[in-house]
Amino acid sequence: MKKFILFLLLFPAISFSQDDLLAGTDSIAVKEKVVSAFKALKIVNLESTKLAAKGDLYFIVAHRFGSVKDGFEGFFGLDNAVTQLKFVYGLTEKLTISGARSEQAYDFSTKYTLINQMKEGFPITIAGFTSLAINNTLKESLYPNLTFDDRLTYVQQLLLSRKFSEKLSLEMAPTIFHQNFIDNPAQENTQYAIGFGGRYKLSKRWSLNVDYAAHMNRASNSLYKNPLSIGFDLETGGHVFQMHFTSSQGIHEAGYLGQTTGDWTKGNVFFGFNLLRVF
């Protein structure tokens, strides 16, 4: 298992050493590249294989209201909301960098294309996603021995997508994330998950999006659940507006992968949206 973890963590470095070979492939088959498997940078919570174009700057507002289960007492979710502000920049055609801030964490990430799906060639798009989150919910008053390193969470994902038709795209995302601080002694710091997501185009501007993540080594006494999200994308000129219901109020990767509290079977879900603007 340790060798497998090491391989995934080193995978970006290995892949970039092959840039010349991949560049040669792209130069030959660039006109046959499959595009627009996903219109937004995220499916709902799960990162998609779409990257920002070189030189494009995205400003993203991601918002999750409180649980609709709170009813009138919680103003049907308007109280206790969570908001993330994020900037994403296309450094090259194959590399995107980003920085974000929410009530839960500071989050810095990179996403990079390893190989593209071709119309008559390679059957899938493969991308990598790496992030570093700084948890700002931990209070020194509760944990007097807390250090800065305790706040760090590392995430590594391999994103595998295929556009089956003009309407249907699917994705799978094997994931490793490591939290330096966990308040449950039974939970391992290094955790594994596998995400699944898809997009079905309903019309020229609307699509139905779904994603889900299965946690592979959650402690048996954990109160957390696997996140399930269902939503719609609306393309409106210069931006994409994503509206959804999700069982996770967490927005950054460790938040929704490892600390989802909602439960669809009990009506404990959160309405939210992602608003993307490109400059």
C-alpha positions in Angstrom: 0.0 0.0 0.0 2.8 2.4 0.8 4.3 1.9 -2.7 0.9 2.6 -4.2 0.6 5.9 -2.2 4.1 6.9 -3.3 3.3 6.2 -6.9 0.2 8.4 -6.9 2.0 11.2 -5.1 4.9 11.1 -7.6 2.7 10.5 -10.6 2.6 14.3 -11.6 6.4 14.4 -11.7 6.6 11.3 -13.8 3.9 12.5 -16.2 5.5 15.9 -16.7 8.8 14.2 -17.6 6.9 12.8 -20.6 5.8 16.2 -21.9 7.8 15.9 -25.1 6.2 12.6 -26.1 2.7 13.8 -25.3 3.4 17.1 -27.1 4.3 15.1 -30.2 1.1 13.1 -29.9 -1.0 16.3 -29.6 0.7 18.0 -32.6 -0.3 15.1 -34.8 -3.8 14.6 -33.5 -4.8 18.0 -32.2 -7.7 18.3 -34.6 -9.1 15.0 -33.3 -9.1 15.9 -29.7 -12.4 15.4 -27.9 -13.5 18.6 -26.2 -16.2 19.8 -23.7 -16.7 16.6 -21.8 -17.6 19.0 -18.9 -18.4 22.7 -19.2 -17.5 23.6 -15.6 -14.3 23.0 -13.6 -16.3 20.9 -11.2 -19.1 18.4 -11.7 -20.7 19.4 -8.4 -18.2 18.8 -5.6 -15.8 16.6 -7.6 -13.2 18.2 -9.9 -13.9 17.6 -13.6 -11.2 17.0 -16.2 -11.8 20.5 -17.6 -9.0 23.0 -17.1 -8.9 26.8 -17.5 -7.6 27.8 -20.9 -4.2 29.4 -21.0 -4.4 33.0 -19.7 -8.0 32.7 -18.5 -8.8 33.8 -15.0 -11.8 32.4 -13.2 -13.5 33.9 -10.2 -15.7 31.3 -8.5 -18.2 31.8 -5.7 -19.3 28.5 -4.2 -22.1 28.7 -1.6 -23.7 26.1 0.6 -26.8 27.0 2.6 -27.6 25.2 5.9 -29.6 22.0 5.9 -33.1 22.3 4.5 -34.1 19.9 7.3 -33.8 22.9 9.7 -37.1 24.2 8.4 -38.3 27.6 9.4 -36.1 27.7 12.6 -33.0 27.7 10.4 -34.8 29.8 7.7 -34.7 26.7 5.4 -31.0 26.8 5.2 -30.3 30.5 5.0 -28.7 30.5 8.4 -25.4 28.8 9.0 -24.3 29.0 5.3 -20.7 28.4 4.0 -19.1 30.4 1.2 -15.9 29.8 -0.7 -14.2 32.5 -2.9 -11.8 31.0 -5.4 -9.5 32.3 -8.2 -8.4 29.8 -10.9 -5.8 30.7 -13.5 -4.8 28.8 -16.7 -1.0 28.9 -16.4 -0.6 26.8 -19.6 -3.0 24.8 -21.7 -2.2 21.8 -19.5 -1.7 23.4 -16.1 -4.2 25.3 -13.9 -3.4 26.8 -10.5 -5.9 28.1 -7.9 -6.3 29.6 -4.5 -9.4 29.7 -2.3 -10.7 30.8 1.0 -13.8 29.7 3.0 -14.9 29.6 6.6 -13.5 26.1 6.7 -10.0 26.3 5.0 -7.5 28.1 2.9 -7.0 25.9 -0.2 -4.3 25.9 -2.9 -4.3 23.5 -5.8 -3.1 22.5 -9.2 -4.8 20.6 -12.0 -3.0 19.3 -15.0 -3.9 17.3 -18.1 -1.8 14.2 -18.7 -3.4 13.0 -21.9 -6.6 13.9 -23.9 -9.3 11.7 -25.3 -9.1 11.5 -29.0 -12.0 10.9 -31.5 -10.1 8.0 -33.0 -7.4 7.1 -30.6 -7.0 7.2 -26.8 -10.4 6.6 -25.3 -10.3 8.7 -22.1 -9.0 12.0 -20.7 -6.6 11.7 -17.8 -5.9 14.6 -15.5 -4.3 15.0 -12.1 -5.4 17.2 -9.2 -3.3 18.1 -6.1 -4.3 20.3 -3.3 -3.0 21.6 0.1 -5.6 22.8 2.6 -5.1 24.8 5.8 -7.8 24.0 8.3 -8.9 27.2 10.0 -11.7 25.6 12.1 -9.3 24.1 14.7 -9.2 26.3 17.8 -6.2 26.6 20.0 -8.5 27.1 23.0 -9.7 23.5 22.4 -6.3 22.1 21.4 -3.6 23.9 23.4 -0.8 21.9 21.8 -2.0 22.6 18.2 0.8 23.4 15.7 0.6 24.8 12.2 1.4 21.4 10.7 -1.7 20.0 12.4 -3.9 22.2 10.2 -2.6 20.8 6.9 -4.4 18.3 4.6 -3.0 16.9 1.4 -5.1 15.6 -1.5 -4.0 13.7 -4.6 -6.6 12.7 -7.3 -6.4 11.0 -10.6 -9.3 12.1 -12.8 -10.4 9.8 -15.6 -13.2 10.9 -17.9 -14.8 9.8 -21.1 -17.2 11.7 -23.3 -19.5 9.0 -24.7 -21.6 11.3 -26.9 -22.6 14.9 -27.2 -24.9 14.4 -24.3 -23.2 12.0 -21.9 -19.9 12.3 -20.1 -18.7 10.2 -17.1 -15.8 10.4 -14.7 -14.0 8.3 -12.1 -11.5 9.7 -9.5 -9.3 7.5 -7.3 -8.2 9.7 -4.4 -5.8 9.8 -1.5 -6.0 12.4 1.2 -4.0 12.8 4.4 -5.1 14.9 7.4 -2.4 15.7 9.9 -4.9 16.1 12.7 -7.9 13.9 13.3 -10.0 14.0 16.5 -11.1 10.3 16.1 -8.3 8.0 17.3 -9.9 5.1 15.3 -9.5 7.0 12.0 -6.3 6.7 10.0 -4.7 10.0 8.9 -4.2 8.7 5.4 -7.5 8.0 3.8 -8.7 6.6 0.5 -11.8 7.4 -1.6 -13.1 6.9 -5.1 -15.3 9.4 -6.8 -17.8 9.0 -9.6 -19.5 11.7 -11.5 -21.4 12.4 -14.7 -23.0 15.0 -16.9 -26.0 14.6 -19.2 -26.8 17.5 -21.5 -30.6 18.2 -21.4 -30.6 21.1 -23.9 -28.2 23.7 -25.5 -27.7 25.5 -22.1 -28.8 23.0 -19.4 -27.2 19.8 -18.1 -27.9 17.4 -15.3 -24.8 16.7 -13.1 -24.4 14.0 -10.4 -21.3 13.0 -8.3 -20.7 10.6 -5.4 -17.6 9.6 -3.5 -17.1 6.3 -1.6 -14.7 6.5 1.4 -12.7 3.3 1.5 -11.2 3.2 5.0 -13.6 5.2 7.2 -13.5 4.2 10.9 -16.4 2.0 12.0 -17.3 4.5 14.7 -17.3 7.5 12.4 -20.4 9.8 12.2 -19.5 10.9 8.6 -21.2 9.7 5.4 -20.3 9.4 1.7 -21.3 12.6 -0.2 -23.9 12.5 -2.9 -24.7 15.6 -5.0 -27.3 16.2 -7.7 -27.6 19.5 -9.7 -27.9 21.4 -12.9 -25.5 23.5 -15.0 -26.8 26.6 -16.8 -24.5 28.1 -19.4 -25.1 31.9 -19.8 -22.6 33.5 -22.1 -19.4 34.3 -20.1 -20.2 32.1 -17.1 -21.6 28.8 -15.9 -24.1 28.8 -13.0 -24.3 25.5 -11.1 -27.3 24.8 -8.8 -27.4 21.6 -6.7 -28.5 19.7 -3.7 -25.7 17.9 -1.8 -25.3 15.9 1.4 -22.0 17.8 2.1 -21.7 21.4 3.3 -17.9 21.0 2.9 -16.6 22.6 -0.3 -12.8 21.8 -0.2 -11.8 18.2 -1.0 -11.1 17.0 2.6 -14.3 18.6 3.7 -16.7 16.7 1.4 -14.6 13.5 1.1 -14.0 13.0 4.8 -16.4 15.1 6.8 -19.8 14.9 5.1 -22.6 15.0 7.8 -25.7 15.1 5.6 -27.9 12.1 4.8 -30.4 12.1 1.9 -32.5 9.3 3.5 -33.2 11.7 6.4 -33.7 14.8 4.4 -30.6 16.3 5.7 -29.2 18.0 2.5 -27.9 21.4 1.6 -28.9 23.6 -1.3 -26.0 25.4 -3.0 -24.5 26.9 -6.1 -21.2 27.5 -7.9 -21.0 30.7 -9.9 -18.1 30.9 -12.4 -17.1 34.0 -14.2 -14.2 34.0 -16.8 -12.0 37.0 -17.4 
